[in-house]
């Protein structure tokens, strides 16, 4: 495999191209395209990515056919419709996933291409990829969370030629800090926790079963899955306390993550800290979306940097605006990194669960030092 990275200044995108070339076999290529300017509007980021994608196909791999494209979105409910409009006439499989890119952008795209193949859409809504000696079938399924009324509305209203497969949060219980998933064979202890993660698990199970993976094999694998990096990632655990960090920054993710930790450790005091770091979260008009997001926490702390607001050229955000947005009278607010660190390091962490939510680092917080707080 040969991999190269480059920045396309014309489209303000970072591009990674991986190629697998072997004599006598179709060549394979993978593109990963991300915006460089993460503060651009979603529409601008999408436009830049699609321009890069077209240029890559034309100049880097003119002999290859697109087989599959996966789009990662930060807010699928509000973004998927526009993205879908770019691929309505495509003759290859397209997958849209709500998974905010780790670089803080609103969208990133992964594409898979091959040479010496014919790609076409079948009446069954499968996509046929025909090689000289074999034929592959790719599926374009829309597996969606039916419990999210807005997601369900968007999916059901879509006229795209895809199969629509709803999924629901499975039955589960929490006992002594451990989540037990209800299965046909009885309760199954799993590593991940929180209703939102169990909901995602149900979606993954649906997809795996449609790929031919047996339910028992899925449960065997999921029982030891610890989750993705920076997603409810346990960073320390002591005799009576535990600490997690999470990439959550959007209002819905902050609320879901906070509820998950409180549900998992209901007998512990939950200290939840949130850094407002992204372009949208520091927008004065958007702040109201955080209403109730930290309600599940026993102690709630918000940190933000006025300097970051200045750099992003946003309107000034005040303590009062943040307090009003979260609608929590006892909300603790810090704007100085040292003050926040001093507060954190002054806590006793006795029978406590610490949750640190941010796509940043609280102005330079050393997470290795934080681990030492949990005895």
Secondary structure, 3 states (H helix, E strand, C coil): CEEEEEEECCCCEEEEEEEECCCCCCCEEEEEEEECCCCCCHHHHHHHHHHHHHHHHHHHCCCEEEEEEEEEECCHHHHHHHHHHHCCCCCCEEEEEECCCCCCCCEEEEEEEEECCEEEECCCCEEEEECCCCEEEEECEEEEECCCHHHHHHHHHCCCCCEEEEECCCCEEEECCEEEEEECCEEEEECCCCHHHHHHHHHHHHHHHHCCCCHHHHHHHHCCCCCCCCCCEEEEECCCCEEEEECCCCHHHHHHHHHHHHHHCCCCEEEEEEEECCCCCCCCCCHHHHCCCCCCCCEEEEEECHHHHHHCCCCCCCHHHHHHHHCCCCCEEECCHHHHHHHHHCCCCCCEEEEEECCCCCCCCCHHHHHCCCC
